[in-house]
């Protein structure tokens, strides 16, 4: 069996030619292989054509496998490449050191071919799953950006408000993993604006009653675009699109939800979205000073916004302003 040009590429690093030959026999039928006999040679090959996986000997003259792994993990361009250490050593401290510098697994010599194939297959499956997840997140963010192209002068709006949302979620006691999911879903909150005419979105003056009614439709349009997905990320984005204009006192749209009938995630995103909208330039207004925007949030606590979340957001002022500075237009 000969691997195709689309087969994963594996770099095998060992100073002993016989060990390279053994690995070649085990893996060549299934993968594209590259070989290096030293740490510097391995790093050079990685720069030329990054592999999907590295099998790395620990004990090598000159530059050890531990040092090679440390160098890879210190480089943003190579730190994501998984490293499996291959070693004759069995000391637990050595294994610990390998994991400490970023190794994902250990294979001991003499190798067992079936075990090597299984470990390699498992790690490559994890890489593929991570790449698919990242592509999923990237697509969500880009679709969120598509709505911004129609509406905003502030290209960094969705980045800022999504980071504000995560910051506030953590302060509200949400777990790190769910707060990150909120950050990832938040850019989709206004995707429904794709369905609103530019004449309304870009109008410099106040909207008429009919125009405002049409503008309000973007919440339901966004929810329709995102509905019925099996993905937890898209499910949350659907909720945010539908509910981000609901208000604590029940005067919002499109469902007129009140208080805790509005999901916590949507209450969080509503604050983040309004704060950034106020402090950003729009076709119809100049950017507000941040102090004026914070004052508006405080004044609308218990009316537009969850009062507890507003209190938390105000306590986060310095971190909020740091995010605003980091993602300035």
Backbone bond lengths (Angstrom), bond angles and torsions (degrees), N, CA, C in turn:
res aa  C-N    CA-C-N  psi(-1)  N-CA   C-N-CA  omega(-1)  CA-C   N-CA-C  phi
1 X - - - 1.463 - - 1.535 109.87 -
2 X 1.340 116.90 131.94 1.453 122.15 -179.53 1.521 109.73 -112.28
3 X 1.331 118.27 128.24 1.465 119.88 -179.68 1.524 110.88 -66.16
4 X 1.333 116.34 147.94 1.457 120.90 178.04 1.516 110.21 -84.49
5 X 1.338 115.36 171.75 1.461 119.91 178.68 1.516 111.86 -66.74
6 X 1.342 117.23 -15.26 1.458 121.36 178.66 1.530 112.38 -93.90
7 X 1.328 117.42 -3.55 1.463 120.13 178.75 1.521 109.93 -67.39
8 X 1.330 117.88 146.95 1.463 120.63 178.70 1.526 111.93 -56.79
9 X 1.318 115.54 146.73 1.461 121.99 179.87 1.523 108.93 -101.87
10 X 1.326 115.82 127.69 1.458 122.17 -178.69 1.518 109.05 -118.48
11 X 1.324 116.65 132.78 1.453 122.55 174.50 1.526 108.49 -99.84
12 X 1.341 116.01 125.50 1.463 121.77 179.78 1.533 107.70 -111.16
13 X 1.330 115.28 124.80 1.465 120.52 -173.97 1.529 109.20 -121.16
14 X 1.346 115.76 118.50 1.466 120.69 179.29 1.527 107.60 -161.69
15 X 1.335 116.37 137.97 1.473 119.15 -179.50 1.518 112.94 -79.98
16 X 1.343 117.99 -8.19 1.460 121.61 179.44 1.528 110.00 -101.10
17 X 1.349 118.08 114.47 1.473 120.99 -178.97 1.527 113.45 -55.63
18 X 1.338 117.44 -34.94 1.461 119.33 -179.05 1.525 111.28 -64.24
19 X 1.338 116.63 -35.27 1.466 119.68 178.40 1.529 111.22 -69.25
20 X 1.322 116.17 -38.49 1.470 119.58 176.01 1.525 110.16 -61.72
21 X 1.335 116.19 -40.29 1.464 120.47 -179.58 1.522 111.17 -64.59
22 X 1.327 116.60 -41.43 1.468 120.25 179.01 1.526 110.17 -61.57
23 X 1.335 117.53 -47.42 1.462 121.03 179.09 1.527 111.34 -62.49
24 X 1.331 115.92 -37.36 1.461 119.03 177.95 1.525 110.41 -61.27
25 X 1.315 117.11 -43.79 1.467 121.22 179.85 1.529 111.22 -61.50
26 X 1.331 116.11 -38.74 1.462 120.88 -176.61 1.532 112.08 -74.21
27 X 1.333 117.30 -38.92 1.465 120.56 -168.36 1.524 115.59 -108.79
28 X 1.322 117.66 -20.26 1.473 120.17 -174.95 1.519 114.67 -56.77
29 X 1.333 119.88 -35.10 1.472 117.79 179.87 1.533 114.03 -64.63
30 X 1.323 117.83 -17.41 1.463 120.23 -171.59 1.531 114.64 -116.10
31 X 1.343 117.54 -21.71 1.461 120.15 -171.65 1.529 110.97 -137.49
32 X 1.339 114.35 158.25 1.455 119.81 167.66 1.531 107.66 -78.09
33 X 1.318 116.42 133.68 1.458 119.60 -174.86 1.528 111.57 -120.77
34 X 1.323 115.46 145.25 1.455 123.13 169.94 1.520 106.74 -129.52
35 X 1.344 116.83 152.38 1.457 120.33 -173.25 1.526 110.31 -131.56
36 X 1.331 115.47 143.99 1.461 121.59 174.55 1.522 108.26 -140.41
37 X 1.355 116.18 142.45 1.466 121.03 -178.18 1.525 112.77 -102.18
38 X 1.339 116.70 2.90 1.472 119.38 179.28 1.517 109.62 -153.83
39 X 1.336 115.28 163.80 1.455 120.13 178.12 1.509 113.27 -60.37
40 X 1.336 119.22 -51.53 1.469 119.90 179.59 1.519 112.80 -59.17
41 X 1.329 117.43 -38.79 1.469 119.95 178.46 1.528 110.55 -64.87
42 X 1.339 115.91 -38.32 1.466 119.84 178.20 1.523 110.82 -63.10
43 X 1.319 117.05 -46.01 1.468 120.90 -179.29 1.526 110.89 -62.88
44 X 1.326 116.88 -36.85 1.462 120.45 177.89 1.522 110.94 -64.72
45 X 1.335 117.57 -42.87 1.460 121.06 178.98 1.529 111.60 -65.28
46 X 1.321 116.08 -38.62 1.466 120.06 178.89 1.528 110.29 -62.06
47 X 1.308 117.51 -39.75 1.460 120.87 178.98 1.524 111.23 -67.09
48 X 1.318 117.21 -36.01 1.463 121.07 -179.02 1.526 111.64 -70.81
49 X 1.319 116.54 -45.16 1.469 121.55 -178.57 1.527 108.79 -153.48
50 X 1.320 117.54 96.91 1.474 120.19 -176.59 1.531 111.49 -59.52
51 X 1.331 117.18 131.12 1.466 120.51 176.47 1.521 110.84 -83.46
52 X 1.314 116.02 169.00 1.463 120.49 174.02 1.526 112.72 -83.28
53 X 1.360 115.96 -17.79 1.469 121.01 -177.55 1.525 108.45 -157.74
54 X 1.334 116.12 147.13 1.462 121.61 176.85 1.521 109.09 -123.85
55 X 1.337 116.91 128.45 1.458 123.03 170.13 1.520 106.09 -101.64
56 X 1.325 117.22 115.60 1.461 121.54 -164.63 1.523 111.53 -125.19
57 X 1.330 115.24 118.83 1.463 120.77 174.29 1.530 109.60 -66.58
58 X 1.320 116.34 143.46 1.461 119.97 -178.74 1.523 111.28 -84.67
59 X 1.334 116.64 -51.66 1.471 121.48 -173.91 1.524 109.56 -90.65
60 X 1.343 114.78 99.49 1.462 121.00 176.29 1.523 108.50 -132.89
61 X 1.324 117.74 145.98 1.474 119.75 178.77 1.522 111.35 -67.88
62 X 1.314 116.07 147.64 1.462 120.64 178.01 1.510 111.19 83.97
63 X 1.308 115.82 -83.96 1.469 121.89 -177.69 1.531 108.77 -115.04
64 X 1.318 117.00 116.54 1.466 120.47 -177.48 1.519 111.23 -74.75
65 X 1.318 115.16 164.90 1.460 119.73 176.25 1.512 112.41 -61.88
66 X 1.332 116.90 -34.79 1.469 120.88 177.03 1.527 109.66 -60.14
67 X 1.327 116.41 -44.62 1.466 120.46 179.99 1.531 111.67 -66.72
68 X 1.319 116.46 -37.66 1.464 120.02 176.76 1.524 110.02 -61.27
69 X 1.325 116.16 -45.90 1.459 120.50 -179.01 1.531 110.57 -63.82
70 X 1.318 117.45 -41.71 1.460 120.49 177.77 1.531 111.02 -59.43
71 X 1.320 116.79 -40.97 1.462 121.23 179.33 1.524 110.90 -65.09
72 X 1.308 116.55 -42.36 1.471 120.65 178.92 1.526 111.07 -63.14
73 X 1.312 116.58 -43.54 1.462 120.43 -176.02 1.529 112.48 -74.36
74 X 1.328 116.97 -18.38 1.464 120.25 177.72 1.523 112.09 -82.45
75 X 1.321 116.77 -11.08 1.470 122.07 -178.14 1.526 109.55 -102.09
76 X 1.330 119.23 119.34 1.472 120.82 -179.67 1.526 113.61 -57.09
77 X 1.339 117.01 -26.42 1.465 120.42 -178.44 1.521 112.71 -78.71
78 X 1.326 118.12 -17.95 1.470 120.07 -175.53 1.524 113.83 -125.08
79 X 1.319 117.36 -4.23 1.469 119.18 -173.12 1.527 113.19 -65.88
80 X 1.349 117.51 -21.67 1.456 119.41 -178.05 1.527 113.45 -83.55
81 X 1.337 117.86 -8.50 1.469 119.83 -179.36 1.527 109.11 -72.93
82 X 1.333 118.73 121.26 1.466 119.44 -179.33 1.530 111.66 -70.79
83 X 1.321 114.85 142.68 1.468 122.03 -179.42 1.521 109.17 -120.37
84 X 1.329 116.04 123.65 1.467 121.67 171.21 1.525 107.06 -105.14
85 X 1.321 116.82 121.38 1.461 120.42 177.99 1.529 110.08 -79.88
86 X 1.315 114.95 138.64 1.464 121.95 176.83 1.524 107.10 -121.06
87 X 1.333 116.59 119.44 1.465 118.59 -171.93 1.521 112.02 -152.93
88 X 1.306 114.27 152.30 1.465 120.15 174.33 1.512 110.94 -83.94
89 X 1.323 117.01 -11.86 1.460 120.53 -178.68 1.528 110.37 -74.20
90 X 1.305 116.12 144.86 1.466 120.42 179.10 1.520 112.18 -123.44
91 X 1.335 116.66 3.45 1.460 120.49 -179.54 1.530 110.31 -66.67
92 X 1.318 117.16 132.56 1.457 120.92 -177.72 1.522 112.44 -63.78
93 X 1.346 117.09 -29.91 1.459 119.55 177.65 1.519 111.11 -64.60
94 X 1.324 116.01 -36.70 1.461 119.69 178.42 1.530 110.81 -66.50
95 X 1.318 115.97 -41.14 1.460 119.54 176.83 1.525 110.60 -63.37
96 X 1.322 115.76 -41.82 1.463 120.55 178.79 1.527 110.59 -59.92
97 X 1.328 116.56 -44.48 1.461 120.59 179.57 1.529 111.09 -60.63
98 X 1.321 115.77 -39.40 1.462 119.61 179.14 1.510 112.24 -64.01
99 X 1.307 117.07 -43.35 1.457 120.37 177.98 1.526 111.18 -68.94
100 X 1.325 116.28 -34.17 1.468 120.44 179.51 1.524 111.92 -61.80
101 X 1.326 118.17 -35.75 1.466 120.59 -177.95 1.525 112.52 -89.19
102 X 1.334 117.06 0.90 1.459 118.97 172.84 1.504 116.25 116.08
103 X 1.340 118.26 4.85 1.457 119.70 175.67 1.520 111.24 -65.77
104 X 1.334 116.72 149.21 1.463 120.26 -177.90 1.524 112.62 -103.42
105 X 1.349 117.24 -16.59 1.459 119.05 -177.66 1.525 108.83 -164.52
106 X 1.337 115.48 168.20 1.455 122.93 178.34 1.516 109.66 -129.72
107 X 1.324 116.90 138.68 1.458 123.16 170.23 1.522 106.83 -124.83
108 X 1.320 117.37 129.78 1.462 120.55 -178.50 1.530 110.54 -98.67
109 X 1.324 113.98 147.12 1.467 121.75 175.16 1.527 109.25 -91.61
110 X 1.322 118.40 148.47 1.465 126.81 -4.81 1.530 110.98 -68.52
111 X 1.312 115.56 141.27 1.455 119.74 -173.42 1.522 111.87 -75.57
112 X 1.329 114.71 155.30 1.458 122.59 170.28 1.529 107.03 -106.53
113 X 1.337 119.36 115.32 1.476 121.01 -173.29 1.522 114.52 -51.92
114 X 1.320 117.48 -44.35 1.466 119.61 -178.43 1.520 111.39 -65.14
115 X 1.329 116.84 -35.61 1.461 120.89 178.70 1.525 110.66 -68.62
116 X 1.336 116.64 -42.41 1.463 120.44 178.27 1.525 110.13 -59.87
117 X 1.325 116.80 -47.87 1.471 120.04 -179.33 1.526 111.06 -61.16
118 X 1.335 116.60 -40.30 1.468 120.16 -179.15 1.528 111.11 -66.97
119 X 1.332 117.34 -43.80 1.468 120.61 -179.58 1.530 110.62 -64.75
120 X 1.313 116.20 -43.05 1.459 120.62 179.17 1.533 110.81 -63.49
121 X 1.306 116.46 -45.74 1.464 120.73 179.98 1.523 111.05 -61.05
122 X 1.330 117.07 -42.39 1.463 120.72 -179.62 1.525 111.46 -63.52
123 X 1.322 116.59 -44.39 1.468 119.23 -178.96 1.521 111.97 -66.67
124 X 1.324 117.23 -39.18 1.460 120.02 178.78 1.532 111.00 -67.72
125 X 1.323 116.80 -32.78 1.471 120.18 175.72 1.521 110.57 -65.05
126 X 1.334 116.51 -40.18 1.467 120.66 177.44 1.525 110.72 -64.20
127 X 1.329 116.73 -40.85 1.467 120.94 177.95 1.518 110.40 -60.97
128 X 1.329 116.18 -45.64 1.460 120.21 -179.44 1.524 111.28 -63.27
129 X 1.332 116.80 -41.79 1.465 120.28 179.28 1.524 110.94 -63.78
130 X 1.341 116.64 -40.38 1.462 120.55 179.34 1.530 110.80 -66.31
131 X 1.334 116.33 -39.10 1.462 120.11 179.23 1.532 110.88 -65.58
132 X 1.333 116.52 -39.65 1.461 120.09 178.28 1.523 110.93 -65.45
133 X 1.342 116.27 -40.88 1.463 120.48 178.24 1.524 110.64 -62.99
134 X 1.341 116.44 -43.01 1.451 120.04 -179.92 1.525 111.03 -65.74
135 X 1.343 116.30 -38.61 1.463 119.83 177.36 1.523 110.93 -64.19
136 X 1.331 115.69 -37.25 1.458 122.11 177.79 1.529 110.47 -61.46
137 X 1.329 115.63 -49.14 1.464 120.97 179.63 1.524 110.84 -63.23
138 X 1.328 116.04 -42.51 1.462 120.92 -179.01 1.528 110.60 -62.41
139 X 1.334 116.19 -40.55 1.468 120.09 179.73 1.525 110.89 -65.21
140 X 1.327 116.94 -40.71 1.458 120.88 177.27 1.525 110.51 -59.61
141 X 1.318 116.57 -46.46 1.462 120.17 -178.82 1.522 111.68 -65.33
142 X 1.320 116.77 -38.19 1.463 120.05 179.87 1.523 111.27 -69.52
143 X 1.323 116.94 -37.09 1.461 119.38 177.18 1.527 109.93 -66.52
144 X 1.348 115.90 -37.35 1.452 119.02 174.45 1.520 111.29 -62.17
145 X 1.322 116.88 -39.17 1.463 121.21 178.53 1.518 111.62 -64.96
146 X 1.333 117.37 -30.18 1.470 120.61 -179.58 1.522 110.60 -59.68
147 X 1.335 116.97 -39.39 1.461 120.07 177.92 1.521 110.60 -68.09
148 X 1.342 116.49 -35.74 1.460 119.99 -179.79 1.529 112.17 -63.81
149 X 1.332 116.98 -33.12 1.454 119.77 -179.83 1.525 111.43 -61.30
150 X 1.321 116.54 -29.67 1.459 120.10 179.70 1.519 112.52 -81.88
151 X 1.326 117.05 -22.51 1.460 118.44 -164.45 1.520 115.44 -122.29
152 X 1.330 118.15 -33.28 1.462 119.19 -164.94 1.524 113.29 -109.32
153 X 1.338 115.79 145.71 1.453 121.29 164.61 1.519 110.33 -85.76
154 X 1.331 117.89 -10.28 1.462 122.95 -172.37 1.522 109.79 -107.15
155 X 1.340 116.02 94.26 1.455 120.48 -176.81 1.504 114.33 -63.95
156 X 1.330 118.29 -21.83 1.451 121.59 -178.94 1.529 112.38 -93.26
157 X 1.324 117.33 5.83 1.469 120.90 -176.00 1.521 112.33 -54.47
158 X 1.322 116.99 -49.95 1.468 118.22 -174.88 1.521 112.00 -69.15
159 X 1.330 117.66 -28.08 1.464 119.59 175.47 1.523 110.70 -69.20
160 X 1.324 116.07 -46.73 1.471 119.21 -178.97 1.522 111.12 -62.43
161 X 1.324 116.60 -51.64 1.461 118.06 -174.68 1.529 111.70 -66.55
162 X 1.317 117.40 -30.01 1.466 118.39 177.76 1.532 111.18 -70.63
163 X 1.322 117.13 -36.40 1.469 119.95 176.56 1.534 111.37 -72.71
164 X 1.329 117.24 -37.12 1.470 119.14 172.79 1.529 109.77 -58.48
165 X 1.320 115.45 -42.12 1.465 120.25 -177.36 1.520 111.23 -62.03
166 X 1.336 116.61 -44.77 1.469 118.90 179.50 1.522 110.35 -64.44
167 X 1.323 116.92 -43.30 1.462 121.51 179.55 1.523 110.99 -57.44
168 X 1.320 116.72 -46.03 1.462 121.18 -179.07 1.523 110.85 -69.70
169 X 1.320 117.10 -37.94 1.467 120.55 178.94 1.524 110.66 -60.88
170 X 1.311 117.08 -44.21 1.468 120.26 178.85 1.524 110.95 -62.89
171 X 1.337 116.64 -40.67 1.459 120.59 178.59 1.526 111.45 -64.67
172 X 1.327 116.24 -28.27 1.463 121.12 -179.78 1.527 112.58 -84.18
173 X 1.342 116.96 1.27 1.452 120.40 176.23 1.510 115.13 94.52
174 X 1.334 116.93 9.19 1.461 120.78 177.39 1.532 108.86 -72.49
175 X 1.323 117.51 144.32 1.462 121.03 179.80 1.525 110.54 -63.63
176 X 1.313 116.13 156.79 1.466 121.58 179.15 1.528 111.31 -56.54
177 X 1.334 116.66 -44.05 1.473 119.43 -177.08 1.525 111.49 -66.45
178 X 1.336 117.61 -39.78 1.466 119.00 -179.16 1.532 110.73 -75.80
179 X 1.327 116.83 -33.99 1.463 119.74 175.51 1.520 110.25 -62.11
180 X 1.327 116.50 -38.27 1.468 120.23 177.04 1.527 110.62 -66.95
181 X 1.331 117.10 -37.18 1.467 120.19 176.76 1.532 110.43 -63.27
182 X 1.326 116.78 -39.38 1.469 120.82 175.84 1.531 109.98 -61.27
183 X 1.326 116.43 -44.46 1.465 119.89 178.60 1.525 111.49 -59.09
184 X 1.322 115.94 -40.88 1.459 120.41 -178.43 1.532 112.15 -71.05
185 X 1.337 117.21 -34.21 1.464 121.01 -177.00 1.525 112.76 -84.01
186 X 1.329 116.95 -27.35 1.465 121.23 -173.96 1.529 114.47 -54.08
187 X 1.339 119.89 -37.37 1.465 118.91 -179.48 1.527 114.49 -59.58
188 X 1.336 117.50 -16.43 1.460 120.66 -177.57 1.522 113.30 -88.98
189 X 1.329 118.64 -0.15 1.460 119.99 -170.50 1.526 112.94 -61.03
190 X 1.327 118.21 -31.31 1.461 121.41 -176.94 1.524 113.30 -108.38
191 X 1.336 117.43 19.68 1.457 119.19 -176.34 1.536 111.93 -60.32
192 X 1.319 117.04 -25.46 1.466 120.67 179.48 1.519 113.73 -64.46
193 X 1.332 118.10 -15.97 1.464 120.43 178.53 1.529 111.77 -65.24
194 X 1.318 116.45 -14.61 1.460 120.43 173.72 1.535 110.08 -57.03
195 X 1.327 115.81 -30.87 1.458 120.38 -177.12 1.517 114.59 -91.41
196 X 1.333 118.67 5.75 1.465 122.09 -178.72 1.535 109.24 -102.67
197 X 1.335 118.54 133.14 1.473 120.93 -178.71 1.524 112.43 -58.07
198 X 1.328 115.83 142.96 1.469 120.69 179.63 1.527 112.01 -59.46
199 X 1.322 116.52 -32.14 1.471 119.80 -178.23 1.521 110.82 -60.66
200 X 1.318 117.00 -28.89 1.463 121.49 177.97 1.525 110.39 -86.82
201 X 1.329 116.48 -47.28 1.463 120.27 -178.36 1.526 112.30 -60.25
202 X 1.309 116.70 -38.05 1.465 121.02 -173.01 1.519 113.42 -102.00
203 X 1.321 117.26 7.45 1.452 119.63 -179.28 1.532 110.64 -63.16
204 X 1.333 118.55 126.19 1.466 120.16 -175.85 1.527 114.35 -74.47
205 X 1.316 117.88 -22.84 1.463 120.85 -178.47 1.515 112.34 -102.81
206 X 1.323 116.21 -170.96 1.460 121.68 179.51 1.519 110.38 -67.48
207 X 1.316 115.72 145.21 1.458 120.79 177.16 1.520 110.20 -79.07
208 X 1.330 115.69 146.92 1.453 119.51 172.03 1.525 108.54 -71.46
209 X 1.306 116.24 170.85 1.466 120.26 179.61 1.518 110.97 -59.79
210 X 1.334 115.91 -43.02 1.467 119.77 179.32 1.528 111.54 -66.59
211 X 1.324 116.14 -40.04 1.465 119.93 179.85 1.531 110.71 -65.86
212 X 1.336 116.02 -40.00 1.455 118.97 179.11 1.528 111.01 -65.40
213 X 1.322 116.06 -38.23 1.467 119.86 177.37 1.529 110.46 -62.10
214 X 1.329 116.04 -38.58 1.461 119.91 178.53 1.533 110.67 -70.17
215 X 1.316 116.20 -38.63 1.461 119.96 176.93 1.530 111.22 -60.77
216 X 1.328 116.61 -39.44 1.465 120.20 -179.15 1.522 112.56 -61.76
217 X 1.300 117.54 -21.46 1.461 121.04 -179.00 1.522 112.79 -65.31
218 X 1.355 117.26 -15.23 1.470 118.48 -175.77 1.532 111.71 -64.28
219 X 1.326 117.47 -27.44 1.466 119.39 179.18 1.528 110.83 -65.20
220 X 1.324 116.24 -46.29 1.463 119.86 179.86 1.527 111.11 -71.65
221 X 1.331 116.75 -36.68 1.472 119.82 177.68 1.530 109.77 -60.74
222 X 1.331 116.50 -46.14 1.460 120.08 178.23 1.517 111.92 -60.24
223 X 1.330 116.46 -43.20 1.463 120.22 178.67 1.524 110.88 -62.34
224 X 1.324 116.59 -39.08 1.468 120.13 178.63 1.523 111.57 -64.15
225 X 1.325 116.75 -39.31 1.465 121.11 178.90 1.526 110.97 -62.91
226 X 1.328 116.54 -36.09 1.467 121.58 -171.18 1.524 114.83 -101.08
227 X 1.307 118.37 -0.11 1.467 120.45 -172.67 1.531 112.02 -73.22
228 X 1.346 113.85 159.33 1.471 123.77 171.41 1.525 113.91 62.30
229 X 1.319 116.91 33.56 1.467 119.43 175.51 1.525 109.53 -95.39
230 X 1.340 118.01 142.86 1.469 120.22 174.52 1.524 112.77 -78.10
231 X 1.331 117.50 -10.08 1.457 122.01 -177.00 1.524 111.24 -78.59
232 X 1.347 118.80 127.11 1.468 120.17 175.66 1.528 112.31 -57.81
233 X 1.317 117.41 -34.29 1.455 121.00 179.21 1.528 111.16 -64.42
234 X 1.316 116.88 -47.17 1.466 120.59 -179.27 1.526 110.65 -71.40
235 X 1.322 117.13 -33.42 1.469 120.25 176.18 1.527 110.52 -60.92
236 X 1.328 116.28 -43.81 1.459 119.50 178.07 1.522 110.62 -67.76
237 X 1.327 117.43 -40.95 1.464 120.69 177.68 1.532 110.58 -60.02
238 X 1.340 117.60 -37.54 1.463 122.12 176.69 1.534 110.09 -59.82
239 X 1.332 116.74 -46.07 1.463 120.85 179.70 1.525 111.22 -62.96
240 X 1.318 116.86 -43.18 1.469 120.54 -179.32 1.529 111.13 -65.48
241 X 1.332 116.85 -40.60 1.462 119.87 178.67 1.528 110.49 -62.26
242 X 1.324 116.40 -40.49 1.458 120.81 -176.06 1.529 112.45 -75.40
243 X 1.329 117.98 -36.47 1.465 120.46 -167.80 1.529 115.88 -109.13
244 X 1.320 119.88 -1.69 1.469 118.66 -171.12 1.524 113.58 -70.14
245 X 1.349 118.02 -10.26 1.468 120.27 174.26 1.530 113.08 -107.48
246 X 1.323 116.90 9.96 1.462 119.69 171.36 1.531 108.45 -72.68
247 X 1.329 116.45 152.61 1.458 120.44 -177.39 1.529 110.87 -123.11
248 X 1.314 115.07 149.78 1.465 122.06 -177.16 1.519 112.43 -54.45
249 X 1.344 117.33 -36.22 1.468 120.10 -177.69 1.523 113.37 -87.90
250 X 1.342 117.63 3.90 1.459 121.18 176.43 1.510 115.18 88.93
251 X 1.333 118.16 4.59 1.461 120.96 -176.48 1.530 113.69 -92.89
252 X 1.333 116.72 7.56 1.455 119.95 -178.31 1.516 113.01 -86.85
253 X 1.341 115.65 -168.34 1.473 121.46 -177.77 1.525 108.92 -141.25
254 X 1.327 118.72 161.42 1.474 128.43 7.93 1.529 114.10 -92.81
255 X 1.356 118.36 -9.32 1.459 119.87 -173.23 1.520 113.99 -104.49
256 X 1.323 117.92 -8.18 1.457 120.43 -177.89 1.513 113.07 65.55
257 X 1.333 116.92 33.80 1.463 120.90 179.09 1.521 110.02 -68.16
258 X 1.338 115.44 155.03 1.458 120.29 -175.16 1.521 110.31 -130.85
259 X 1.341 115.74 140.38 1.467 123.63 172.47 1.525 111.32 49.44
260 X 1.330 117.48 -128.88 1.454 120.71 -173.26 1.522 113.52 -76.71
261 X 1.335 118.01 0.82 1.460 119.91 168.95 1.527 109.97 -68.73
262 X 1.322 116.23 -23.01 1.458 121.79 172.11 1.523 106.84 -80.90
263 X 1.319 118.12 133.57 1.458 119.74 -178.69 1.525 110.87 -61.41
264 X 1.328 115.75 150.41 1.461 120.90 178.06 1.530 110.44 -56.49
265 X 1.332 116.45 -42.15 1.457 120.17 -177.82 1.527 111.51 -60.61
266 X 1.334 116.37 -42.04 1.467 119.77 -179.82 1.517 111.17 -70.03
267 X 1.337 117.56 -35.23 1.467 120.39 176.80 1.532 110.96 -64.95
268 X 1.328 115.84 -36.78 1.465 120.81 177.08 1.524 110.66 -66.21
269 X 1.316 116.68 -49.80 1.464 121.39 -176.87 1.524 111.24 -65.33
270 X 1.319 117.50 -33.19 1.463 120.34 178.63 1.529 111.00 -59.41
271 X 1.314 117.11 -43.66 1.465 120.92 179.04 1.526 110.64 -66.24
272 X 1.332 116.13 -47.49 1.463 120.07 -179.46 1.521 111.56 -61.13
273 X 1.314 116.40 -41.88 1.465 121.55 -177.57 1.532 111.41 -67.17
274 X 1.328 116.83 -47.31 1.465 120.15 -178.66 1.525 110.64 -65.66
275 X 1.336 117.13 -42.36 1.472 118.45 179.94 1.526 110.44 -59.22
276 X 1.334 116.90 -45.27 1.461 117.57 -178.16 1.527 111.80 -71.67
277 X 1.332 117.29 -34.51 1.461 119.43 176.51 1.520 111.23 -62.71
278 X 1.324 116.56 -40.95 1.462 120.39 -179.97 1.528 111.57 -65.13
279 X 1.326 116.27 -39.24 1.472 120.12 -173.53 1.526 112.84 -92.98
280 X 1.347 116.80 11.46 1.460 121.90 177.25 1.523 110.44 -119.08
281 X 1.311 116.08 149.61 1.461 120.99 177.19 1.526 109.37 -73.69
282 X 1.322 115.40 139.57 1.455 122.26 177.71 1.527 109.00 -128.61
283 X 1.341 118.24 165.79 1.468 119.10 177.61 1.525 112.86 -57.23
284 X 1.337 116.23 -26.59 1.458 120.60 -174.07 1.529 113.50 -106.67
285 X 1.347 119.09 3.60 1.477 119.52 -178.82 1.521 110.74 -164.24
286 X 1.322 115.68 159.42 1.462 121.80 171.25 1.530 109.59 -85.57
287 X 1.328 116.00 163.28 1.460 120.48 177.04 1.527 110.38 -68.42
288 X 1.329 115.73 138.64 1.463 120.83 175.75 1.532 109.77 -80.29
289 X 1.334 117.98 150.78 1.466 120.03 167.18 1.536 109.46 -61.91
290 X 1.327 116.84 146.25 1.468 119.19 -176.01 1.526 112.26 -61.86
291 X 1.326 118.43 -36.62 1.468 119.86 179.48 1.519 111.47 -61.79
292 X 1.336 116.55 -38.42 1.459 120.25 178.06 1.527 110.69 -66.20
293 X 1.350 117.03 -37.87 1.463 121.01 179.03 1.527 111.16 -67.34
294 X 1.336 116.81 -43.27 1.468 119.80 176.60 1.536 110.32 -61.18
295 X 1.314 117.11 -38.81 1.470 120.82 -179.95 1.523 110.82 -65.21
296 X 1.335 116.49 -38.20 1.468 120.46 178.72 1.519 110.40 -64.64
297 X 1.335 117.45 -42.48 1.466 120.35 177.08 1.523 110.60 -59.31
298 X 1.321 116.25 -44.04 1.463 120.28 -179.66 1.530 110.98 -63.81
299 X 1.330 115.85 -40.66 1.467 119.73 -179.61 1.537 111.92 -67.49
300 X 1.340 116.33 -29.35 1.462 121.15 -178.09 1.536 113.03 -94.31
301 X 1.324 117.26 3.70 1.467 120.40 175.57 1.521 109.37 -63.40
302 X 1.322 116.42 128.62 1.453 121.44 -177.12 1.516 112.85 86.40
303 X 1.299 118.18 -8.86 1.470 122.93 175.95 1.531 108.28 -110.69
304 X 1.324 115.34 -79.57 1.461 119.52 177.53 1.530 111.03 -77.45
305 X 1.338 116.52 -39.99 1.459 120.55 -168.14 1.525 113.12 -117.37
306 X 1.336 114.08 155.03 1.463 122.00 172.22 1.535 107.85 -60.02
307 X 1.332 118.44 118.54 1.472 120.15 -174.60 1.521 113.40 -62.82
308 X 1.324 117.03 -35.51 1.467 119.72 179.45 1.522 110.35 -65.91
309 X 1.321 117.37 -41.93 1.457 120.47 -179.92 1.530 111.35 -67.83
310 X 1.315 116.95 -35.99 1.469 119.80 175.98 1.525 109.72 -61.95
311 X 1.320 117.06 -43.83 1.462 120.95 179.09 1.530 110.57 -58.66
312 X 1.334 116.17 -43.31 1.460 120.07 178.85 1.526 111.15 -64.99
313 X 1.335 116.32 -42.18 1.464 120.80 -177.88 1.527 111.03 -62.84
314 X 1.335 116.12 -40.29 1.463 120.08 179.13 1.532 111.38 -64.56
315 X 1.326 116.54 -34.27 1.469 120.04 177.79 1.528 111.61 -70.32
316 X 1.321 116.00 -18.63 1.468 121.22 -178.83 1.527 112.26 -94.45
317 X 1.320 116.96 13.70 1.467 121.10 -171.33 1.527 112.92 -48.85
318 X 1.321 118.56 -48.07 1.464 120.20 -176.14 1.524 111.31 -62.99
319 X 1.336 117.05 -41.10 1.468 120.34 179.83 1.522 110.79 -69.91
320 X 1.329 116.61 -36.96 1.466 121.06 177.08 1.531 110.15 -61.35
321 X 1.319 116.34 -45.61 1.463 120.51 -179.14 1.530 111.47 -67.34
322 X 1.329 116.59 -31.16 1.468 120.13 176.57 1.529 110.39 -66.49
323 X 1.327 116.49 -40.47 1.464 120.41 176.62 1.526 109.92 -64.34
324 X 1.325 115.79 -44.02 1.465 119.96 179.68 1.518 111.31 -58.43
325 X 1.328 116.33 -40.04 1.457 121.11 179.08 1.519 110.83 -68.66
326 X 1.336 117.12 -40.07 1.463 121.13 -177.42 1.522 112.95 -65.92
327 X 1.336 116.80 -31.68 1.458 121.13 -177.16 1.527 111.00 -117.31
328 X 1.311 115.43 40.78 1.470 118.94 179.38 1.517 110.40 -70.36
329 X 1.336 116.51 152.53 1.467 120.86 -178.40 1.520 110.76 -73.04
